[in-house]
């Protein structure tokens, strides 16, 4: 699958999960320390907007806003999610040279790396969201491949800043999804 196809697939899952949320679900704790579902989804949408801004230049959240968990959903979580995803798809569809650098909130990198990071983020946070509300998410083989490649580079470099918890030990025979969320500091068991 291409980078754009993987991004679209991850975004569709996120939109589906958000569409199924009740207002009570927004107050449920998430696997991310100190964040409920509302904070988690707000962060996920802010991340999508931040990476869109790196491509379309239309502005996005600051690094502080991105990691604050401040509510940006208001009374329309699905509408906010759908608008952010649509913006992201327009921005990434405009890329002609995937090796050309874009400047993201975590630094400058080739566009292909940036789209991989935002796809990884959406995958992991979709798992967080599903887990919080008692649903299940299993990554496809293509998603797992991307998440493994991106996570192996991204997570160790950002763990010292507290953006990821310590890797959770899992035994042999767990699913690729469980292994990947464990690397990101989530307990998949």
N, C-alpha and C positions, 0 to 999 in steps of 0.2 A: 504494500500500500504506500502511496505517496504521503509526504508530510501533511499536505492539505487534507487528504482523505482521513488520515488519523486524527487530525484536529477536528474535523467535522464529526467524526464518529464519537469522539470524547465529548464534544459539545452537545450532541444529540442526547447522550446519556444524561448529562447534567440537566438539560432542559426537562427531560422526562422525569427525573427525580424531583426537581423543583415543582413541576406541575402537580405532583402527587402530594405535596406538603399541605398539611392543615395548619391553621393559625397556631394551634397548640404545639405542633411539631417544631415551630421556630424557637420555642423556649427550652427544648430538650438539650441536655449536654451533648457535646460532640467528642470524638476521640482526641481533638486538639485541646490541650490544657487551657482552662479558663475561657473557652469559647463555647457558646451554645450554637445551635443550628443557624440562627440568624447571623451571628458573627462569622461563622464558617462560610456561609454562602456569600455574605458581604465581602469577605476577603477574597473568595474565589472570583467573584465578579470584578472586584477592584484589580485583581491580577490580570484578568482578561483585558480590562480597559488599559492597564499600564502597558501591556505588551502591544496592544493595538496602537497606542499612542507612539510607540517606538517606530511604527511603520507609517501611520497616517499623519503624524505630527499634530493631531487635533487636541492634544492635551489629555492628561490622565492624572491619576492620583500620585501624590508624592510617596516617597518610600515610607515615611511615617504614617500616612493615611493607609497605605497598602497593608501594613502589618498591625494596624490598630484594632481591627475587627469592628470598627464603628459601623453602625447600621446605615446601609445605603439602599436597602430594599423597600423601606417604608411599608405601605399597605399593598404593594404590587410586586412581590418577589418574582413572579413569573414574567411579568412585563419587563422588569429591570434586567432579568437574565436574558430574555429573548433579544432585547435591544443591544446588550453588550456582545452577545454571540453574533448577531447580524453585523455589527461594526467590525468585529474581529474577522469575520469571513470576508468582508469587503477589503479590509486592510491587507490581509495575507494574500488575497487573490491578485493584488496589484504587484506583487513581487515578481520581477523578471529575472534578476540575478540573485540567486539564493546564497551566493558567497559574499555579497556586498554586506558590509557591517551595518547594523542598526544599533542605536544606543538605548538600552533598556534601563530599568531602575536598578539592575544589578551589574551594569556595565555594558560596554560595547562588545558585540560578537557578530559573527555571520548570521544572516537571516535564518538560515537552516537550523542553526543552533538555538536561536530564540524561539522559533516555532516549536521545536522539540521541547524546550523548557516549559512553555505555556501548555502544551499538550500534556506533558508529564504532570504539571500542577493540577490541571483539570481532572486527570485520571485519579490521582491520589485523593484529591478533595471530593471527588464523586464517591469514592470508596468510603471516605469519612462520613459523608452525608448519608449514604445508604446504611452504614453501620449504626449511625445515631438513631435512625428511624426504624430499625429492625428489618431492613431490606438487605439483599445480597448483591454484590457486584463481583463478577469475574472478568478479568481482562481477556480480550482475544489474544491469540498468539502474536499478532502484529503489534497490539498495544503493549503486551508484555515485553516484546523485543525493544520497542522504543523506550519504555519505562526502565528497563534494565540498563540500556546504554546511557540514558540521560542521568538516571539516579546514581549510577556508579561514579559519575563525574561530579554531579551537582551536590548530592547529599554530604559527602565527606568535606567538601570545601565550605559548605554553609553551616555544618553542624556546630563548629566553634562559636558562631554568632547566636546560637540558640534557636535557629529557624527549624531545626530538626532535632528530635530527641535521639537518645542512644539507640543503636540498632537492637531490636528485640531478637533474641535467639529463638529459632524455630528448628525443629528436627527435620530429618530427611523425609521426603515424600509429601511435603506440603505443596499446595498449588503455586504456580508462578505468581499469582496475585498475592497470596499470603507472604511469600518470600519478599516481594517488592514493597509491600506496605510495612513489613518488619524492618527492612533496610531504612525506611523513612521514619522509623521510631514508633510505629503503631503496633499494637498487639493484635494480630489477626486471629488468635485462637480463642 
